[in-house]
């Protein structure tokens, strides 16, 4: 036994310290973890606190559902108005066709009235005079007037790579 301790004593001591530290770490992690029973934390709380929390949760859900229903109603109303406007436009187009007028021109006028009513403060944008990108004499096949880029074929013969 003495020869075993004299030759492997330091190794045995280091292994014992490592095992001790490992056991301490595992026991701390097990103590910090909640108990295995799911109802243990709720059983410790008072019942009236749990009831109040559940009532608040139900009230919040009800409020959110009412908001969602109100949004759905607004969306349905908007869709009804859009359908009514489309129906009016179709009726106006049909009447103008029966009178022999151009229904496309009438439709454009109606759309302009709707747009002008919707965006009364909008300022019409005027397009600036744009100059063409290339001159009139540009021909890509002739090689003239193309600027600095020009393609030249490579040298003939074997490549010098190897």
Secondary structure, DSSP 8 states (H G I E B T S, - for coil): -HHHHHHHHHHHHHHHHHHHHHHHHHHHHHHHS--S-TTHHHHHS-HHHHHHHHHHHHHHHHHHHHHHHHHHHHHHHHHHHHHHHHHHHHHHHHHHHHHT--HHHHHHHHHHHHHHHH-TT-----------SS-TT--TTT-SS-TT--------S--S--
